[in-house]
Amino acid sequence: MQKKRIMTLLMLVGKAVLKTVFLILLSTWLTALVLGVLPQRERSLDIQQQGPTVEQRSHTVMQRYGDWLVGLLHFDLGNSEYYFGDKVSKYVFSNLLLTFSLSLFSVIISAALGVLLGVHSAIRGSWRIQPPPNARREAGFNVFRYALYIVNAVPTYILGILLLLVATTAPMVLLVMISMVLGSGIMMDFAQMSARLMEEEFQEPYVLNALGLGMKAGGALPKPGTVSWHAFRAASASLLPLIGSKVPFIMGNVLVIEMVFELPGLSEPLLGGLINQDLPLVLSVLLLAVLVVQVIAALTEVLDFVVNPGKQFLI
C-alpha cells in the first residue's frame, strides 16, 4: 500500500513537470508570435551601441525565439537590450524571490481566512451540528465577514494605493499586509465554496450515524476526532484543487501590486522588456512566472494527496 502511494505521488509530480513544460512552450511561443507582429520600436543610441548588434536584431522573431530555446537548454537566458546587453539571468533571478514569496503568502493567507469563514458559517447554519452560543465569537466573525464583503468589492490596485498610504516600514509586516490585499479578491470565493462543500457533507448519512453513535459534533470550528473534522477532511478533496486553480489570478495581482509599490519583483523587467520589445527578457520573465504558478499549484495538489489518501487522482 505504501509503495502504491509513493508511485502515485511520483506520477503526480511527473504530470506537473510535463504540464509545466507544455505551458512554458505554449506561452512563450504565443508571446514571441505577438511580439513578431508588432511594429519595431526605435531604440536609443546607448542601447544600440551597448546592446546586441544590428545583425543580431535582423533575425526574425521566431529565429530569435529558437535561439532562446536552444540557450535555455544550456541554462542561458540570453542577453537583454533593456539592460544594455547584460545577461538576463543577472536581473530576473534576483527578482524572482519576492514575486514567489508574495504569490505563496497570498495563496496561504487568502485560503486560510476564506476557508475559516466558510467552515464556521456552515457549522453555525447546520441543524445537525450546533456549536455552543458565544456572543463575542459571533460578533468577531460577523465583523470579519462584512469587512471581507467590502474589501472584495474594491479593485486590487486601489487597495494597493490605500495600503501604500499607511504602509509600515517593517518588511515582514508589510509583506503580510500586501499578501492580504492580493488575496482579498478570491477570499470570498474560498469562503463560499468551503461553506457549500461543508453543507453538502453535513447532509451525508455518515454524519447522522456518527452523531447517533455518540461522536462529538465539534465546536465553532472543526476539531480532530469530531464529526465536523471528518466532514472538513472530506470537503477538502474538492477545496484544494480550487485553491490551486486561483494561483494564476493571484500571480496577475502580484505583478500589479509590485508596480504600485515599486517592489523589486518580476514586474519591472517584464514592463521594461515589453516597452522595449526585448524578446529574451520578456520570455525569461514569462518562463519564471509560469514556474511560480505551477510550483504553487503542484504544492496544493501534493497537499491534497497527503490530506486525502483515499482519493482517486487522475494521472
ZIMOUR-V103225 format. One record per backbone hydrogen bond with DSSP energy under -1.0 kcal/mol. NH is the residue of the N-H (numbers start at 1). CO is the residue of the C=O. If there is no record, write none. Layout:
NH:CO  NH:CO
//
This chain:
5:1  6:2  7:3  8:4  9:5  10:6  11:7  12:8  13:9  14:10  15:11  16:12  17:13  18:14  19:15  20:16  21:17  22:18  23:19  24:20  25:21  26:22  27:23  28:24  29:25  30:26  31:27  32:28  33:29  34:30  35:31  36:32  48:44  49:45  50:46  51:47  57:53  59:56  64:60  65:61  66:62  67:63  68:64  69:65  70:66  71:67  72:68  73:69  75:72  76:71  80:86  84:81  85:80  86:83  88:78  91:88  92:88  93:89  99:95  100:96  101:97  102:98  103:99  104:100  105:101  106:102  107:103  108:104  109:105  110:106  111:107  112:108  113:109  114:110  115:111  116:112  117:113  118:114  119:115  120:116  121:117  122:118  123:119  124:120  125:121  138:134  139:135  140:136  141:137  142:138  143:139  144:140  145:141  146:142  147:143  148:144  149:145  150:146  151:147  152:148  154:151  159:155  160:156  161:157  162:158  163:159  164:160  165:161  174:170  175:171  176:172  177:173  178:174  179:175  180:176  181:177  182:178  183:179  187:183  190:186  191:187  192:188  193:189  194:190  195:191  196:192  197:193  198:194  199:195  200:196  201:197  202:198  204:201  207:204  209:205  210:206  211:207  212:208  213:209  214:211  215:210  226:223  227:216  228:217  230:226  231:227  232:228  233:229  234:230  235:231  236:232  238:235  239:235  240:236  243:239  244:240  245:241  247:244  250:246  251:247  252:248  253:249  254:250  255:251  256:252  257:253  258:254  259:255  260:256  261:257  263:258  265:263  270:266  271:267  272:268  273:269  274:270  275:271  276:272  278:273  279:277  282:278  283:279  284:280  285:281  286:282  287:283  288:284  289:285  290:286  291:287  292:288  293:289  294:290  295:291  296:292  297:293  298:294  299:295  300:296  301:297  302:298  303:299  304:300  305:301  306:302  307:303  308:304  311:308
//
